[in-house]
């Protein structure tokens, strides 16, 4: 077990589930604990850099998974992957823009292409596609549209 | 002196040769204007992916677009008469492109540079890209390639030069109408093709 995950589990008992991923410390948490755990990771564990934020569609498991990749610029080679799951019919995750301001546009992109709502986001509008676009193209059940003049 | 050489009884051909030696040429205004138009396109400084990189290369010393007189890339559409659609046209870009096109003074021409501008390229079935610049603009010359080499770009421009030299812009309204009709026909052809595709 990675010592970092052990510390995290001690700080948040029964809320952090370790996932076996080779060469990348990974934890799975509930959406309700997301902001608190992110704040802890930033303040206590020196994770000052949100490198990436992405989401995965699992239609068979009826879920979306949002993955946060955190790096530390202060401590070398310290990194962690945080995974959060949300329901497929009503995907909602709390926004972490209050902790990492850099998540703003990344969350907008997830909202744009995957259709995940980030609650308490300051400006949750489409960022890549035009505002009148219908649907979320990176979802697996997206049927595709005919772009016609 | 030139007139002395001409006896007046010979064929036009001989007279012309004699006059040409004295740097005197006969033509009409239409041909003269087209001669100028076709040899000095002012392209708009526009591009939206990797094709403009080749366009930039064609403007630099190695390929040197100035050999043909097309080097005056304008940043303002009001000074340009050639729109080189370099790269894919997304649905978000459409209003911008239409506005640029509307701002350009006539006569004006469109060149579709690269596969994306010709047909949509690899993004043809995508959710955000038009299948070719001809979906929204009357394209004169298509230059395929991904991206086309500067030589291909020059070849396309020289084809456009031929086209411009043959067009009668004095009856500009008729020409414009014909162009619009052609566009309508294109749409009808496309509709028919789509129907056939659905049937299959």
HADDOCK unambig.tbl for C-alpha pairs under 7 A between the chains (distance, minus, plus):
assign (segid A and resid 129 and name CA) (segid B and resid 92 and name CA) 6.81 0.50 0.50
assign (segid A and resid 130 and name CA) (segid B and resid 92 and name CA) 5.60 0.50 0.50
assign (segid A and resid 144 and name CA) (segid B and resid 127 and name CA) 5.97 0.50 0.50
assign (segid A and resid 145 and name CA) (segid B and resid 127 and name CA) 5.45 0.50 0.50
assign (segid A and resid 146 and name CA) (segid B and resid 127 and name CA) 6.96 0.50 0.50
assign (segid A and resid 147 and name CA) (segid B and resid 127 and name CA) 6.47 0.50 0.50
assign (segid A and resid 147 and name CA) (segid B and resid 128 and name CA) 6.75 0.50 0.50
assign (segid A and resid 147 and name CA) (segid B and resid 129 and name CA) 6.69 0.50 0.50
assign (segid A and resid 147 and name CA) (segid B and resid 130 and name CA) 5.77 0.50 0.50
assign (segid A and resid 148 and name CA) (segid B and resid 130 and name CA) 6.86 0.50 0.50
assign (segid A and resid 149 and name CA) (segid B and resid 135 and name CA) 5.42 0.50 0.50
assign (segid A and resid 149 and name CA) (segid B and resid 136 and name CA) 6.26 0.50 0.50
